[in-house]
Amino acid sequence: MPCEGQVLQIVQNQALFALLGNIYGGDGRTTFAIPNLKGSEPNPATKYYIATQGIFPQRD
């Protein structure tokens, strides 16, 4: 998913919320946001993306 500040539902993205929290927006109860990195790309033809699926890393 492109990092453009989208607001997501926590219930549908629990692992990503566990990593980001609501530091980039959202209410922290039902929603959170991913960072908005639009315009900060080193090359205008590229985008920053964040994974929304995969294996949640285990922590000690």
PDB file of N, CA, C and O in Angstrom:
ATOM      1  N   MET A   1       0.839  -1.155   0.000  1.00  0.00           N
ATOM      2  CA  MET A   1       0.000   0.000   0.000  1.00  0.00           C
ATOM      3  C   MET A   1       0.899   1.237   0.000  1.00  0.00           C
ATOM      4  O   MET A   1       1.836   1.316   0.795  1.00  0.00           O
ATOM      5  N   PRO A   2       0.628   2.198  -0.876  1.00  0.00           N
ATOM      6  CA  PRO A   2       1.458   3.407  -0.895  1.00  0.00           C
ATOM      7  C   PRO A   2       1.329   4.194   0.407  1.00  0.00           C
ATOM      8  O   PRO A   2       0.243   4.275   0.982  1.00  0.00           O
ATOM      9  N   CYS A   3       2.412   4.758   0.860  1.00  0.00           N
ATOM     10  CA  CYS A   3       2.426   5.547   2.104  1.00  0.00           C
ATOM     11  C   CYS A   3       1.950   6.962   1.798  1.00  0.00           C
ATOM     12  O   CYS A   3       2.750   7.861   1.538  1.00  0.00           O
ATOM     13  N   GLU A   4       0.622   7.143   1.832  1.00  0.00           N
ATOM     14  CA  GLU A   4       0.037   8.435   1.513  1.00  0.00           C
ATOM     15  C   GLU A   4      -0.911   8.913   2.604  1.00  0.00           C
ATOM     16  O   GLU A   4      -1.834   9.680   2.330  1.00  0.00           O
ATOM     17  N   GLY A   5      -0.692   8.463   3.843  1.00  0.00           N
ATOM     18  CA  GLY A   5      -1.466   8.942   4.974  1.00  0.00           C
ATOM     19  C   GLY A   5      -2.859   8.368   5.113  1.00  0.00           C
ATOM     20  O   GLY A   5      -3.697   8.952   5.801  1.00  0.00           O
ATOM     21  N   GLN A   6      -3.129   7.238   4.476  1.00  0.00           N
ATOM     22  CA  GLN A   6      -4.460   6.649   4.559  1.00  0.00           C
ATOM     23  C   GLN A   6      -4.811   6.278   5.990  1.00  0.00           C
ATOM     24  O   GLN A   6      -3.949   5.870   6.769  1.00  0.00           O
ATOM     25  N   VAL A   7      -6.076   6.423   6.325  1.00  0.00           N
ATOM     26  CA  VAL A   7      -6.595   5.988   7.621  1.00  0.00           C
ATOM     27  C   VAL A   7      -7.169   4.592   7.440  1.00  0.00           C
ATOM     28  O   VAL A   7      -7.992   4.361   6.554  1.00  0.00           O
ATOM     29  N   LEU A   8      -6.728   3.653   8.290  1.00  0.00           N
ATOM     30  CA  LEU A   8      -7.138   2.257   8.190  1.00  0.00           C
ATOM     31  C   LEU A   8      -7.879   1.829   9.447  1.00  0.00           C
ATOM     32  O   LEU A   8      -7.742   2.448  10.502  1.00  0.00           O
ATOM     33  N   GLN A   9      -8.665   0.766   9.324  1.00  0.00           N
ATOM     34  CA  GLN A   9      -9.365   0.180  10.452  1.00  0.00           C
ATOM     35  C   GLN A   9      -8.405  -0.726  11.225  1.00  0.00           C
ATOM     36  O   GLN A   9      -7.718  -1.551  10.624  1.00  0.00           O
ATOM     37  N   ILE A  10      -8.353  -0.583  12.531  1.00  0.00           N
ATOM     38  CA  ILE A  10      -7.478  -1.416  13.361  1.00  0.00           C
ATOM     39  C   ILE A  10      -7.865  -2.879  13.252  1.00  0.00           C
ATOM     40  O   ILE A  10      -6.999  -3.743  13.114  1.00  0.00           O
ATOM     41  N   VAL A  11      -9.162  -3.167  13.312  1.00  0.00           N
ATOM     42  CA  VAL A  11      -9.624  -4.554  13.312  1.00  0.00           C
ATOM     43  C   VAL A  11      -9.174  -5.307  12.052  1.00  0.00           C
ATOM     44  O   VAL A  11      -9.010  -6.527  12.098  1.00  0.00           O
ATOM     45  N   GLN A  12      -8.976  -4.616  10.946  1.00  0.00           N
ATOM     46  CA  GLN A  12      -8.553  -5.255   9.697  1.00  0.00           C
ATOM     47  C   GLN A  12      -7.041  -5.244   9.518  1.00  0.00           C
ATOM     48  O   GLN A  12      -6.528  -5.886   8.602  1.00  0.00           O
ATOM     49  N   ASN A  13      -6.321  -4.531  10.371  1.00  0.00           N
ATOM     50  CA  ASN A  13      -4.867  -4.384  10.230  1.00  0.00           C
ATOM     51  C   ASN A  13      -4.194  -4.403  11.596  1.00  0.00           C
ATOM     52  O   ASN A  13      -3.403  -3.512  11.908  1.00  0.00           O
ATOM     53  N   GLN A  14      -4.498  -5.408  12.415  1.00  0.00           N
ATOM     54  CA  GLN A  14      -4.027  -5.444  13.798  1.00  0.00           C
ATOM     55  C   GLN A  14      -2.507  -5.507  13.915  1.00  0.00           C
ATOM     56  O   GLN A  14      -1.928  -4.837  14.770  1.00  0.00           O
ATOM     57  N   ALA A  15      -1.857  -6.295  13.075  1.00  0.00           N
ATOM     58  CA  ALA A  15      -0.397  -6.410  13.169  1.00  0.00           C
ATOM     59  C   ALA A  15       0.279  -5.086  12.820  1.00  0.00           C
ATOM     60  O   ALA A  15       1.213  -4.666  13.502  1.00  0.00           O
ATOM     61  N   LEU A  16      -0.184  -4.437  11.776  1.00  0.00           N
ATOM     62  CA  LEU A  16       0.396  -3.154  11.383  1.00  0.00           C
ATOM     63  C   LEU A  16       0.139  -2.095  12.451  1.00  0.00           C
ATOM     64  O   LEU A  16       1.016  -1.278  12.736  1.00  0.00           O
ATOM     65  N   PHE A  17      -1.055  -2.101  13.046  1.00  0.00           N
ATOM     66  CA  PHE A  17      -1.341  -1.165  14.136  1.00  0.00           C
ATOM     67  C   PHE A  17      -0.435  -1.423  15.335  1.00  0.00           C
ATOM     68  O   PHE A  17      -0.005  -0.479  15.999  1.00  0.00           O
ATOM     69  N   ALA A  18      -0.137  -2.698  15.620  1.00  0.00           N
ATOM     70  CA  ALA A  18       0.741  -3.029  16.733  1.00  0.00           C
ATOM     71  C   ALA A  18       2.136  -2.438  16.526  1.00  0.00           C
ATOM     72  O   ALA A  18       2.813  -2.097  17.496  1.00  0.00           O
ATOM     73  N   LEU A  19       2.563  -2.317  15.288  1.00  0.00           N
ATOM     74  CA  LEU A  19       3.880  -1.746  14.997  1.00  0.00           C
ATOM     75  C   LEU A  19       3.865  -0.218  14.965  1.00  0.00           C
ATOM     76  O   LEU A  19       4.802   0.421  15.444  1.00  0.00           O
ATOM     77  N   LEU A  20       2.805   0.372  14.402  1.00  0.00           N
ATOM     78  CA  LEU A  20       2.767   1.822  14.210  1.00  0.00           C
ATOM     79  C   LEU A  20       2.019   2.584  15.291  1.00  0.00           C
ATOM     80  O   LEU A  20       2.359   3.729  15.589  1.00  0.00           O
ATOM     81  N   GLY A  21       1.001   1.961  15.884  1.00  0.00           N
ATOM     82  CA  GLY A  21       0.152   2.698  16.805  1.00  0.00           C
ATOM     83  C   GLY A  21      -0.574   3.804  16.064  1.00  0.00           C
ATOM     84  O   GLY A  21      -0.813   3.684  14.862  1.00  0.00           O
ATOM     85  N   ASN A  22      -0.927   4.870  16.747  1.00  0.00           N
ATOM     86  CA  ASN A  22      -1.600   5.978  16.059  1.00  0.00           C
ATOM     87  C   ASN A  22      -0.692   7.209  15.960  1.00  0.00           C
ATOM     88  O   ASN A  22      -1.167   8.344  15.971  1.00  0.00           O
ATOM     89  N   ILE A  23       0.595   6.972  15.866  1.00  0.00           N
ATOM     90  CA  ILE A  23       1.567   8.064  15.774  1.00  0.00           C
ATOM     91  C   ILE A  23       1.348   8.935  14.527  1.00  0.00           C
ATOM     92  O   ILE A  23       1.679  10.120  14.543  1.00  0.00           O
ATOM     93  N   TYR A  24       0.797   8.365  13.454  1.00  0.00           N
ATOM     94  CA  TYR A  24       0.593   9.106  12.210  1.00  0.00           C
ATOM     95  C   TYR A  24      -0.847   9.562  12.029  1.00  0.00           C
ATOM     96  O   TYR A  24      -1.188  10.142  10.998  1.00  0.00           O
ATOM     97  N   GLY A  25      -1.699   9.305  13.023  1.00  0.00           N
ATOM     98  CA  GLY A  25      -3.090   9.747  12.946  1.00  0.00           C
ATOM     99  C   GLY A  25      -4.058   8.636  13.304  1.00  0.00           C
ATOM    100  O   GLY A  25      -3.655   7.527  13.654  1.00  0.00           O
ATOM    101  N   GLY A  26      -5.322   8.947  13.212  1.00  0.00           N
ATOM    102  CA  GLY A  26      -6.359   8.025  13.632  1.00  0.00           C
ATOM    103  C   GLY A  26      -6.670   8.237  15.104  1.00  0.00           C
ATOM    104  O   GLY A  26      -5.961   8.964  15.801  1.00  0.00           O
ATOM    105  N   ASP A  27      -7.744   7.592  15.574  1.00  0.00           N
ATOM    106  CA  ASP A  27      -8.141   7.798  16.962  1.00  0.00           C
ATOM    107  C   ASP A  27      -7.506   6.799  17.921  1.00  0.00           C
ATOM    108  O   ASP A  27      -7.626   6.966  19.134  1.00  0.00           O
ATOM    109  N   GLY A  28      -6.833   5.767  17.417  1.00  0.00           N
ATOM    110  CA  GLY A  28      -6.170   4.792  18.276  1.00  0.00           C
ATOM    111  C   GLY A  28      -7.110   3.789  18.907  1.00  0.00           C
ATOM    112  O   GLY A  28      -6.654   2.874  19.592  1.00  0.00           O
ATOM    113  N   ARG A  29      -8.418   3.934  18.696  1.00  0.00           N
ATOM    114  CA  ARG A  29      -9.400   2.979  19.217  1.00  0.00           C
ATOM    115  C   ARG A  29      -9.964   2.119  18.096  1.00  0.00           C
ATOM    116  O   ARG A  29     -10.069   0.899  18.228  1.00  0.00           O
ATOM    117  N   THR A  30     -10.324   2.761  16.997  1.00  0.00           N
ATOM    118  CA  THR A  30     -10.859   2.016  15.854  1.00  0.00           C
ATOM    119  C   THR A  30     -10.071   2.259  14.579  1.00  0.00           C
ATOM    120  O   THR A  30     -10.137   1.456  13.648  1.00  0.00           O
ATOM    121  N   THR A  31      -9.319   3.369  14.523  1.00  0.00           N
ATOM    122  CA  THR A  31      -8.569   3.701  13.314  1.00  0.00           C
ATOM    123  C   THR A  31      -7.144   4.141  13.637  1.00  0.00           C
ATOM    124  O   THR A  31      -6.839   4.567  14.751  1.00  0.00           O
ATOM    125  N   PHE A  32      -6.300   4.026  12.646  1.00  0.00           N
ATOM    126  CA  PHE A  32      -4.926   4.539  12.700  1.00  0.00           C
ATOM    127  C   PHE A  32      -4.530   4.909  11.277  1.00  0.00           C
ATOM    128  O   PHE A  32      -5.204   4.519  10.324  1.00  0.00           O
ATOM    129  N   ALA A  33      -3.454   5.652  11.129  1.00  0.00           N
ATOM    130  CA  ALA A  33      -3.012   6.080   9.801  1.00  0.00           C
ATOM    131  C   ALA A  33      -1.599   5.594   9.540  1.00  0.00           C
ATOM    132  O   ALA A  33      -0.801   5.412  10.459  1.00  0.00           O
ATOM    133  N   ILE A  34      -1.312   5.390   8.266  1.00  0.00           N
ATOM    134  CA  ILE A  34       0.061   5.077   7.875  1.00  0.00           C
ATOM    135  C   ILE A  34       0.746   6.394   7.508  1.00  0.00           C
ATOM    136  O   ILE A  34       0.057   7.378   7.238  1.00  0.00           O
ATOM    137  N   PRO A  35       2.063   6.441   7.492  1.00  0.00           N
ATOM    138  CA  PRO A  35       2.752   7.716   7.233  1.00  0.00           C
ATOM    139  C   PRO A  35       2.455   8.250   5.835  1.00  0.00           C
ATOM    140  O   PRO A  35       2.228   7.488   4.895  1.00  0.00           O
ATOM    141  N   ASN A  36       2.461   9.560   5.722  1.00  0.00           N
ATOM    142  CA  ASN A  36       2.306  10.205   4.420  1.00  0.00           C
ATOM    143  C   ASN A  36       3.691  10.616   3.939  1.00  0.00           C
ATOM    144  O   ASN A  36       4.236  11.630   4.375  1.00  0.00           O
ATOM    145  N   LEU A  37       4.247   9.827   3.048  1.00  0.00           N
ATOM    146  CA  LEU A  37       5.586  10.111   2.517  1.00  0.00           C
ATOM    147  C   LEU A  37       5.522  10.631   1.088  1.00  0.00           C
ATOM    148  O   LEU A  37       6.542  10.723   0.404  1.00  0.00           O
ATOM    149  N   LYS A  38       4.327  10.965   0.647  1.00  0.00           N
ATOM    150  CA  LYS A  38       4.139  11.506  -0.697  1.00  0.00           C
ATOM    151  C   LYS A  38       4.896  12.826  -0.815  1.00  0.00           C
ATOM    152  O   LYS A  38       4.737  13.720   0.017  1.00  0.00           O
ATOM    153  N   GLY A  39       5.701  12.936  -1.832  1.00  0.00           N
ATOM    154  CA  GLY A  39       6.489  14.144  -2.042  1.00  0.00           C
ATOM    155  C   GLY A  39       7.889  14.076  -1.470  1.00  0.00           C
ATOM    156  O   GLY A  39       8.704  14.959  -1.739  1.00  0.00           O
ATOM    157  N   SER A  40       8.193  13.044  -0.682  1.00  0.00           N
ATOM    158  CA  SER A  40       9.536  12.939  -0.113  1.00  0.00           C
ATOM    159  C   SER A  40      10.377  11.868  -0.809  1.00  0.00           C
ATOM    160  O   SER A  40      11.466  11.526  -0.347  1.00  0.00           O
ATOM    161  N   GLU A  41       9.866  11.344  -1.916  1.00  0.00           N
ATOM    162  CA  GLU A  41      10.596  10.325  -2.659  1.00  0.00           C
ATOM    163  C   GLU A  41      11.855  10.927  -3.287  1.00  0.00           C
ATOM    164  O   GLU A  41      11.837  12.077  -3.727  1.00  0.00           O
ATOM    165  N   PRO A  42      12.940  10.161  -3.331  1.00  0.00           N
ATOM    166  CA  PRO A  42      14.169  10.680  -3.943  1.00  0.00           C
ATOM    167  C   PRO A  42      14.031  10.862  -5.450  1.00  0.00           C
ATOM    168  O   PRO A  42      14.748  11.662  -6.052  1.00  0.00           O
ATOM    169  N   ASN A  43      13.119  10.127  -6.053  1.00  0.00           N
ATOM    170  CA  ASN A  43      12.880  10.206  -7.487  1.00  0.00           C
ATOM    171  C   ASN A  43      11.371  10.319  -7.680  1.00  0.00           C
ATOM    172  O   ASN A  43      10.642   9.466  -7.174  1.00  0.00           O
ATOM    173  N   PRO A  44      10.871  11.321  -8.382  1.00  0.00           N
ATOM    174  CA  PRO A  44       9.428  11.498  -8.531  1.00  0.00           C
ATOM    175  C   PRO A  44       8.700  10.306  -9.172  1.00  0.00           C
ATOM    176  O   PRO A  44       7.481  10.190  -9.047  1.00  0.00           O
ATOM    177  N   ALA A  45       9.423   9.443  -9.840  1.00  0.00           N
ATOM    178  CA  ALA A  45       8.795   8.286 -10.480  1.00  0.00           C
ATOM    179  C   ALA A  45       8.644   7.105  -9.524  1.00  0.00           C
ATOM    180  O   ALA A  45       8.112   6.065  -9.914  1.00  0.00           O
ATOM    181  N   THR A  46       9.101   7.247  -8.281  1.00  0.00           N
ATOM    182  CA  THR A  46       9.010   6.153  -7.309  1.00  0.00           C
ATOM    183  C   THR A  46       8.037   6.520  -6.188  1.00  0.00           C
ATOM    184  O   THR A  46       7.668   7.683  -6.021  1.00  0.00           O
ATOM    185  N   LYS A  47       7.631   5.505  -5.427  1.00  0.00           N
ATOM    186  CA  LYS A  47       6.762   5.703  -4.267  1.00  0.00           C
ATOM    187  C   LYS A  47       7.288   4.873  -3.110  1.00  0.00           C
ATOM    188  O   LYS A  47       7.958   3.859  -3.310  1.00  0.00           O
ATOM    189  N   TYR A  48       6.976   5.315  -1.894  1.00  0.00           N
ATOM    190  CA  TYR A  48       7.232   4.502  -0.715  1.00  0.00           C
ATOM    191  C   TYR A  48       5.997   3.652  -0.458  1.00  0.00           C
ATOM    192  O   TYR A  48       4.866   4.118  -0.596  1.00  0.00           O
ATOM    193  N   TYR A  49       6.230   2.391  -0.079  1.00  0.00           N
ATOM    194  CA  TYR A  49       5.134   1.467   0.216  1.00  0.00           C
ATOM    195  C   TYR A  49       5.330   0.863   1.593  1.00  0.00           C
ATOM    196  O   TYR A  49       6.447   0.824   2.108  1.00  0.00           O
ATOM    197  N   ILE A  50       4.233   0.389   2.194  1.00  0.00           N
ATOM    198  CA  ILE A  50       4.283  -0.319   3.462  1.00  0.00           C
ATOM    199  C   ILE A  50       3.534  -1.634   3.280  1.00  0.00           C
ATOM    200  O   ILE A  50       2.471  -1.667   2.660  1.00  0.00           O
ATOM    201  N   ALA A  51       4.085  -2.709   3.816  1.00  0.00           N
ATOM    202  CA  ALA A  51       3.451  -4.026   3.695  1.00  0.00           C
ATOM    203  C   ALA A  51       2.256  -4.099   4.635  1.00  0.00           C
ATOM    204  O   ALA A  51       2.346  -3.715   5.801  1.00  0.00           O
ATOM    205  N   THR A  52       1.139  -4.594   4.117  1.00  0.00           N
ATOM    206  CA  THR A  52      -0.059  -4.768   4.939  1.00  0.00           C
ATOM    207  C   THR A  52      -0.376  -6.232   5.142  1.00  0.00           C
ATOM    208  O   THR A  52      -1.327  -6.562   5.851  1.00  0.00           O
ATOM    209  N   GLN A  53       0.401  -7.122   4.536  1.00  0.00           N
ATOM    210  CA  GLN A  53       0.236  -8.561   4.720  1.00  0.00           C
ATOM    211  C   GLN A  53       1.598  -9.186   4.898  1.00  0.00           C
ATOM    212  O   GLN A  53       2.597  -8.679   4.389  1.00  0.00           O
ATOM    213  N   GLY A  54       1.637 -10.284   5.619  1.00  0.00           N
ATOM    214  CA  GLY A  54       2.901 -10.975   5.828  1.00  0.00           C
ATOM    215  C   GLY A  54       2.951 -11.595   7.205  1.00  0.00           C
ATOM    216  O   GLY A  54       1.926 -11.749   7.870  1.00  0.00           O
ATOM    217  N   ILE A  55       4.130 -11.944   7.619  1.00  0.00           N
ATOM    218  CA  ILE A  55       4.327 -12.593   8.913  1.00  0.00           C
ATOM    219  C   ILE A  55       4.676 -11.537   9.948  1.00  0.00           C
ATOM    220  O   ILE A  55       5.599 -10.748   9.751  1.00  0.00           O
ATOM    221  N   PHE A  56       3.949 -11.522  11.034  1.00  0.00           N
ATOM    222  CA  PHE A  56       4.200 -10.582  12.122  1.00  0.00           C
ATOM    223  C   PHE A  56       5.439 -11.047  12.877  1.00  0.00           C
ATOM    224  O   PHE A  56       5.476 -12.186  13.341  1.00  0.00           O
ATOM    225  N   PRO A  57       6.460 -10.190  13.014  1.00  0.00           N
ATOM    226  CA  PRO A  57       7.702 -10.620  13.684  1.00  0.00           C
ATOM    227  C   PRO A  57       7.505 -10.869  15.174  1.00  0.00           C
ATOM    228  O   PRO A  57       6.812 -10.109  15.850  1.00  0.00           O
ATOM    229  N   GLN A  58       8.100 -11.906  15.670  1.00  0.00           N
ATOM    230  CA  GLN A  58       8.052 -12.213  17.100  1.00  0.00           C
ATOM    231  C   GLN A  58       9.083 -11.352  17.825  1.00  0.00           C
ATOM    232  O   GLN A  58      10.161 -11.083  17.296  1.00  0.00           O
ATOM    233  N   ARG A  59       8.747 -10.931  19.023  1.00  0.00           N
ATOM    234  CA  ARG A  59       9.674 -10.128  19.825  1.00  0.00           C
ATOM    235  C   ARG A  59       9.938 -10.856  21.136  1.00  0.00           C
ATOM    236  O   ARG A  59       9.070 -11.556  21.658  1.00  0.00           O
ATOM    237  N   ASP A  60      11.156 -10.680  21.663  1.00  0.00           N
ATOM    238  CA  ASP A  60      11.511 -11.266  22.953  1.00  0.00           C
ATOM    239  C   ASP A  60      10.856 -10.522  24.094  1.00  0.00           C
ATOM    240  O   ASP A  60      11.046 -10.881  25.256  1.00  0.00           O
TER     241      ASP A  60
END
